[in-house]
C-alpha cells in the first residue's frame, strides 16, 4: 500500500499555470489582473504592463503580448 499522504496529494491535483497583466509593482511583489477579471498577488520581477505566466503566486516567465479574444457561447 502506498503512502496515504501521497495518495491524498494526488487527489488535490497540481496548481494551474495562469496568465495576466502586471498592474502594480512593489519590489518583488506584483499585482496581476487576470484575463477573466480576477486579481492575484505574485512574487517575481516584472514591469507594469507586461503579460506574465504564474503558478501558485510565483512568476514563471513572460507571456507574449497578443490580442485577447473572448468567445461567448
C-alpha positions in Angstrom: 0.0 0.0 0.0 1.4 3.5 -0.9 1.8 6.4 1.4 -1.5 7.8 2.5 -0.2 11.4 2.2 1.0 10.9 -1.4 -2.4 9.5 -2.3 -4.1 12.5 -0.7 -1.9 14.9 -2.7 -2.8 13.2 -5.9 -6.5 13.9 -5.2 -5.8 17.6 -4.9 -4.1 17.9 -8.3 -1.3 20.3 -9.2 -1.5 24.1 -9.4 -2.6 25.6 -12.7 -0.5 28.0 -14.7 -2.3 31.2 -15.3 -1.7 34.4 -17.4 -2.2 38.0 -16.5 -1.1 41.6 -16.9 1.0 43.3 -14.3 -0.8 46.3 -12.9 1.3 47.3 -9.9 4.9 46.6 -8.8 6.3 47.0 -5.2 9.8 45.5 -5.1 9.3 41.8 -5.9 5.6 41.9 -5.1 3.4 42.2 -8.2 -0.4 42.8 -8.6 -1.7 41.0 -11.7 -5.0 41.3 -13.4 -6.1 38.1 -15.0 -7.9 37.8 -18.3 -11.2 36.9 -16.6 -11.0 40.0 -14.4 -9.6 38.4 -11.2 -6.7 39.9 -9.3 -3.7 38.0 -7.9 -0.6 38.8 -5.9 2.6 37.3 -7.4 6.2 37.2 -6.4 8.8 37.9 -9.0 10.4 40.6 -11.2 8.4 42.3 -14.0 7.3 45.8 -15.0 3.9 47.3 -15.2 2.1 46.4 -18.4 3.9 43.1 -19.1 2.0 39.9 -19.5 3.3 37.1 -17.3 2.7 33.4 -16.6 2.4 32.5 -12.9 1.7 29.4 -10.8 0.7 29.4 -7.2 1.7 33.0 -6.6 5.2 32.7 -8.2 6.3 34.2 -11.6 7.0 31.5 -14.2 8.0 33.8 -17.1 6.9 36.4 -19.5 4.0 35.8 -21.8 3.7 37.1 -25.4 1.7 40.3 -25.8 -1.0 39.0 -28.1 -4.5 40.3 -28.6 -7.0 38.7 -26.3 -10.2 37.4 -27.8 -13.2 36.3 -25.7 -15.7 33.9 -27.3 -19.1 33.8 -25.7 -21.4 30.8 -26.1 
